[in-house]
Amino acid sequence: MQLVINTYGTYVHVKDELFEIRVKKDGLEQKHHFASQKVTSILLSKGSAISTDAIILALKNNIDIVVFEYDGKPVGRFWHSKPGSTTRIRKTQLEASMDQRAVFWIKSWLSEKVANQLELLKRLKKNRSAKAEYIQEQADKIENMRKKIEEINSGKIDEIEASLRGYEGTAGRIYFQTVSSLLDKRYQFDGRSFRPAKDPFNAFLNYAYGILYSRVEKALIIAGIDPYLGFMHRDDYNTKSMVFDFIEPYRIIADEVIFKLFSAKKVNDKHCDKIAQGYSLNAEGKNLLVQHFFKFFDEDKFRYKNRNQTRGNALQLAAHNFANQLIKK
């Protein structure tokens, strides 16, 4: 269970060895209680508070606590101080960042990201006969970019980074242009926009990516991977570069959740607030997104490695596989 605290003034503390969450609604204080054994993460939005007793109870039960900005961007986390794996993994990760192993993994992750985008468009095409030809034309362009990524077979990561970013970026622009065209006209958008989002779709997407960043970081930490030591997103001060690298194939999870919410007409004007230069997800919009995101991520199952897995489990398995491949285990 994920505890997502995004209501201003909410307070998390401990009572009778349970997490007690106090939240004010319509002038009245409500209290909710959760057993630590059933909680996997606590996500705290800016404007909420947590006691040191709650932090200690979380750490004792291997529950990570992630702190978010209002727009869903994670800014920090509480995590126990004991390393969960051998330091050999992180040493090898550093070595790999400077040789052909970095090229191999970046190509793999970007190629898988684009392949996932193609797979989603393929599924959307089945029920949209009027748009089928257009979707296929766009998919063919995206497939061409994926092939170009895979065809790069020489050079260090610094030498081919611009080409990789160019092909992946072009594929992404075509992909989001296609996704936009399949939405109701009032929600169609002109490409990706960040902070602030220029439209409701991107406001939802930015918040979902923020949640996904925290889950990817947790998976990497558990697997023994240094989230700051990236292969392509490299060496920027205080940047979780490996999180940005590793997340690429999994962005499709957020994409699919958000597209389903909009296409099923579950989103309306009450879920976003208009701000100075764009849109911001409000409490009602965040609640809608969180409910559907975690169901899709932690409850719904799909076929992975010849087994039915949740997407959360698949992400963790992939992180462990990456760590094991680095040390050739």
C-alpha positions as CSV (number, residue, x, y, z in Angstrom):
1,M,0.0,0.0,0.0
2,Q,1.2,3.5,-0.9
3,L,0.2,6.3,1.5
4,V,0.0,9.5,-0.7
5,I,-0.4,12.7,1.4
6,N,-1.3,15.6,-0.8
7,T,-3.7,17.7,1.2
8,Y,-2.3,20.8,2.8
9,G,-2.0,20.6,6.6
10,T,-2.1,16.8,6.8
11,Y,-0.1,15.4,9.7
12,V,1.4,11.9,9.9
13,H,2.4,10.5,13.3
14,V,2.3,7.2,15.3
15,K,-0.4,6.0,17.7
16,D,-0.4,2.5,19.1
17,E,2.3,1.4,16.7
18,L,0.1,2.5,13.8
19,F,0.5,5.4,11.3
20,E,-2.2,7.9,12.2
21,I,-3.0,10.4,9.5
22,R,-4.8,13.6,10.6
23,V,-6.4,15.6,7.9
24,K,-8.9,18.5,8.1
25,K,-11.9,18.5,5.9
26,D,-14.7,21.0,6.0
27,G,-13.4,22.3,9.3
28,L,-13.4,18.9,11.0
29,E,-10.4,16.7,11.7
30,Q,-10.5,13.2,10.4
31,K,-8.1,10.4,11.5
32,H,-7.1,7.4,9.5
33,H,-4.9,4.5,10.8
34,F,-2.6,2.1,8.9
35,A,-0.5,-0.8,10.0
36,S,3.1,-0.5,9.1
37,Q,3.2,-4.1,7.8
38,K,0.8,-3.0,5.0
39,V,2.6,0.1,3.9
40,T,5.4,0.1,1.3
41,S,5.9,3.8,0.8
42,I,4.8,7.2,2.2
43,L,4.6,10.0,-0.3
44,L,4.4,13.5,1.2
45,S,3.4,16.6,-0.8
46,K,4.7,20.0,0.2
47,G,2.5,21.5,3.0
48,S,2.1,18.3,5.0
49,A,4.1,17.2,8.1
50,I,5.4,14.0,9.6
51,S,6.7,13.3,13.1
52,T,10.1,11.7,13.9
53,D,8.3,8.8,15.5
54,A,6.6,8.1,12.1
55,I,9.9,8.4,10.3
56,I,11.6,5.9,12.7
57,L,8.6,3.5,12.4
58,A,8.9,3.7,8.6
59,L,12.7,3.1,8.6
60,K,12.4,0.1,10.9
61,N,9.9,-1.4,8.5
62,N,11.9,-0.6,5.3
63,I,9.3,1.9,4.2
64,D,10.7,4.8,2.2
65,I,9.4,8.3,2.6
66,V,9.4,10.5,-0.4
67,V,8.8,14.3,-0.3
68,F,7.2,16.0,-3.3
69,E,6.7,19.5,-4.7
70,Y,3.1,20.4,-5.4
71,D,3.6,19.4,-9.1
72,G,4.7,15.9,-8.2
73,K,8.5,16.4,-8.6
74,P,10.3,14.4,-5.9
75,V,12.9,16.5,-4.0
76,G,14.1,14.0,-1.3
77,R,13.5,10.8,0.6
78,F,14.2,9.2,3.9
79,W,16.0,5.9,3.6
80,H,17.7,3.6,6.2
81,S,21.5,4.1,6.4
82,K,22.5,0.5,6.0
83,P,23.5,-0.5,2.4
84,G,21.3,-3.1,0.9
85,S,23.8,-4.7,-1.4
86,T,27.5,-5.1,-2.1
87,T,29.6,-2.0,-2.9
88,R,31.0,-4.0,-5.8
89,I,28.0,-3.2,-7.9
90,R,28.6,0.6,-7.5
91,K,32.3,0.2,-8.3
92,T,31.5,-1.7,-11.5
93,Q,28.8,0.8,-12.4
94,L,31.4,3.6,-12.3
95,E,33.7,1.5,-14.5
96,A,30.9,0.7,-17.0
97,S,30.0,4.4,-17.3
98,M,33.3,5.0,-19.1
99,D,33.3,2.1,-21.6
100,Q,31.2,0.3,-24.1
101,R,28.9,-1.1,-21.5
102,A,27.3,2.3,-21.1
103,V,26.6,2.4,-24.9
104,F,25.0,-1.0,-24.7
105,W,22.7,-0.2,-21.9
106,I,21.7,3.3,-23.1
107,K,20.9,1.9,-26.6
108,S,18.9,-0.9,-24.9
109,W,16.8,1.4,-22.7
110,L,16.1,3.9,-25.5
111,S,15.2,1.2,-28.0
112,E,12.9,-0.4,-25.5
113,K,11.3,3.0,-24.7
114,V,10.5,3.6,-28.4
115,A,9.3,0.0,-28.9
116,N,6.9,0.5,-26.0
117,Q,5.6,3.7,-27.6
118,L,5.0,1.7,-30.8
119,E,3.3,-1.1,-29.0
120,L,0.8,1.4,-27.4
121,L,0.1,3.1,-30.7
122,K,-0.5,-0.4,-32.2
123,R,-3.1,-1.2,-29.5
124,L,-4.8,2.2,-29.9
125,K,-5.0,1.7,-33.7
126,K,-7.1,-1.5,-33.3
127,N,-10.2,0.5,-32.1
128,R,-9.7,3.6,-34.2
129,S,-10.3,2.6,-37.8
130,A,-10.8,6.2,-39.0
131,K,-7.4,7.1,-37.7
132,A,-5.7,3.7,-38.5
133,E,-3.8,4.9,-41.6
134,Y,-2.5,8.0,-39.9
135,I,-1.4,6.1,-36.8
136,Q,0.4,3.6,-39.0
137,E,2.2,6.3,-40.9
138,Q,3.4,7.9,-37.7
139,A,4.4,4.5,-36.3
140,D,6.5,3.8,-39.3
141,K,8.4,7.1,-38.7
142,I,8.9,6.2,-35.1
143,E,10.1,2.7,-36.1
144,N,12.7,4.3,-38.4
145,M,14.1,6.3,-35.4
146,R,14.2,3.1,-33.3
147,K,16.3,1.3,-36.0
148,K,18.7,4.3,-36.1
149,I,19.2,4.0,-32.4
150,E,20.0,0.3,-32.7
151,E,22.3,0.8,-35.7
152,I,24.7,3.0,-33.7
153,N,27.5,0.5,-33.0
154,S,30.7,2.5,-32.4
155,G,32.1,5.3,-30.3
156,K,32.0,6.2,-26.6
157,I,28.8,7.4,-25.1
158,D,30.1,11.0,-25.2
159,E,30.6,10.7,-28.9
160,I,27.2,9.3,-29.8
161,E,25.1,11.0,-27.1
162,A,23.9,13.8,-29.5
163,S,22.8,11.2,-32.1
164,L,21.0,9.1,-29.5
165,R,19.2,12.1,-28.1
166,G,18.3,13.3,-31.5
167,Y,16.7,10.0,-32.6
168,E,14.9,9.5,-29.3
169,G,13.7,13.1,-29.3
170,T,12.3,12.9,-32.8
171,A,10.5,9.6,-32.0
172,G,9.0,11.3,-28.9
173,R,7.8,14.3,-30.8
174,I,6.0,12.1,-33.4
175,Y,4.6,9.8,-30.6
176,F,3.1,12.6,-28.6
177,Q,1.8,14.3,-31.7
178,T,0.0,11.1,-32.5
179,V,-1.3,10.6,-28.9
180,S,-2.6,14.2,-28.9
181,S,-4.5,13.6,-32.2
182,L,-6.4,10.8,-30.6
183,L,-7.8,12.9,-27.7
184,D,-10.9,15.0,-27.6
185,K,-10.2,18.3,-29.3
186,R,-10.4,20.3,-26.1
187,Y,-7.6,18.3,-24.6
188,Q,-5.2,18.1,-27.6
189,F,-1.8,19.5,-26.9
190,D,1.2,20.9,-28.7
191,G,4.0,18.6,-27.6
192,R,5.6,18.1,-24.1
193,S,5.6,20.9,-21.7
194,F,7.1,20.8,-18.2
195,R,7.0,23.2,-15.3
196,P,4.5,24.7,-15.7
197,A,2.5,22.4,-18.0
198,K,0.8,24.3,-20.8
199,D,-2.2,22.0,-20.9
200,P,-4.1,19.6,-18.6
201,F,-2.7,16.5,-20.3
202,N,0.9,17.5,-19.6
203,A,0.0,18.5,-16.0
204,F,-1.2,15.0,-15.4
205,L,1.8,13.5,-17.2
206,N,4.3,15.6,-15.2
207,Y,2.8,14.5,-11.9
208,A,2.7,10.8,-13.0
209,Y,6.4,11.0,-14.1
210,G,7.2,12.4,-10.7
211,I,5.7,9.4,-8.9
212,L,7.5,7.1,-11.4
213,Y,10.9,8.8,-10.7
214,S,10.5,7.9,-7.0
215,R,9.6,4.3,-7.7
216,V,12.6,3.9,-10.1
217,E,15.0,5.4,-7.6
218,K,13.7,3.0,-4.9
219,A,14.1,0.0,-7.3
220,L,17.7,1.1,-8.1
221,I,18.6,1.6,-4.4
222,I,17.3,-1.8,-3.5
223,A,19.2,-3.4,-6.3
224,G,22.5,-1.7,-5.2
225,I,22.7,0.8,-8.0
226,D,23.8,4.4,-7.4
227,P,21.0,6.6,-8.6
228,Y,23.4,9.5,-9.2
229,L,25.9,7.7,-11.4
230,G,24.4,7.8,-14.9
231,F,25.6,6.6,-18.3
232,M,24.0,9.2,-20.6
233,H,22.6,11.8,-18.1
234,R,26.0,12.4,-16.6
235,D,27.9,14.3,-14.0
236,D,25.4,17.2,-13.4
237,Y,25.6,18.5,-9.8
238,N,23.1,16.9,-7.5
239,T,21.3,15.1,-10.4
240,K,20.0,11.5,-10.1
241,S,21.4,10.7,-13.5
242,M,20.9,6.9,-13.4
243,V,17.2,7.4,-12.5
244,F,16.8,9.5,-15.7
245,D,18.6,6.8,-17.7
246,F,16.8,3.8,-16.2
247,I,13.3,5.3,-16.3
248,E,13.1,5.6,-20.1
249,P,11.5,2.2,-20.9
250,Y,9.0,2.7,-18.0
251,R,7.6,6.1,-19.0
252,I,5.0,4.3,-21.0
253,I,3.4,3.3,-17.7
254,A,2.5,6.9,-17.0
255,D,1.6,7.6,-20.6
256,E,-0.9,4.7,-20.7
257,V,-2.5,5.6,-17.4
258,I,-3.0,9.3,-18.4
259,F,-4.3,8.5,-21.9
260,K,-6.9,6.1,-20.4
261,L,-8.1,8.7,-18.0
262,F,-8.6,11.3,-20.8
263,S,-10.0,8.9,-23.4
264,A,-12.5,7.5,-20.8
265,K,-13.6,11.1,-20.0
266,K,-12.7,10.7,-16.4
267,V,-10.8,14.1,-16.5
268,N,-12.7,17.4,-16.5
269,D,-12.1,21.0,-15.7
270,K,-12.3,20.5,-11.9
271,H,-9.1,18.5,-11.9
272,C,-6.7,21.3,-12.9
273,D,-6.2,24.9,-11.9
274,K,-5.3,27.6,-14.4
275,I,-2.1,29.3,-13.2
276,A,-0.1,32.2,-14.6
277,Q,1.6,30.4,-17.5
278,G,-0.1,27.1,-17.6
279,Y,-2.0,24.4,-15.6
280,S,-1.4,22.8,-12.3
281,L,-3.0,19.6,-11.0
282,N,-5.1,20.3,-7.9
283,A,-5.9,18.0,-5.0
284,E,-8.9,16.4,-6.8
285,G,-6.8,15.8,-9.9
286,K,-4.0,14.3,-7.9
287,N,-6.4,11.9,-6.1
288,L,-7.8,10.7,-9.4
289,L,-4.3,10.2,-10.8
290,V,-2.9,8.4,-7.8
291,Q,-5.8,6.1,-7.5
292,H,-5.5,4.9,-11.1
293,F,-1.7,5.0,-11.3
294,F,-1.1,2.7,-8.3
295,K,-3.8,0.3,-9.4
296,F,-2.1,0.0,-12.8
297,F,1.4,-0.1,-11.3
298,D,1.0,-2.3,-8.2
299,E,-2.2,-4.3,-8.8
300,D,-2.9,-5.0,-12.4
301,K,-0.8,-7.8,-13.9
302,F,0.8,-8.4,-17.3
303,R,3.0,-11.0,-18.9
304,Y,6.7,-10.5,-18.1
305,K,9.5,-13.1,-18.3
306,N,6.9,-15.8,-18.8
307,R,5.1,-14.9,-15.6
308,N,2.2,-12.7,-14.6
309,Q,3.7,-9.8,-12.8
310,T,2.7,-6.4,-11.6
311,R,4.6,-3.5,-13.2
312,G,6.2,-2.7,-9.9
313,N,7.6,-6.2,-9.6
314,A,8.8,-6.1,-13.2
315,L,10.6,-2.8,-12.6
316,Q,12.3,-4.3,-9.5
317,L,13.3,-7.4,-11.3
318,A,14.8,-5.3,-14.2
319,A,16.8,-3.3,-11.7
320,H,18.2,-6.5,-10.1
321,N,19.0,-7.9,-13.5
322,F,20.9,-4.7,-14.4
323,A,23.0,-5.0,-11.2
324,N,23.7,-8.7,-11.8
325,Q,24.7,-8.1,-15.4
326,L,27.1,-5.4,-14.2
327,I,28.9,-7.9,-12.0
328,K,28.3,-10.8,-14.3
329,K,26.3,-12.7,-11.7
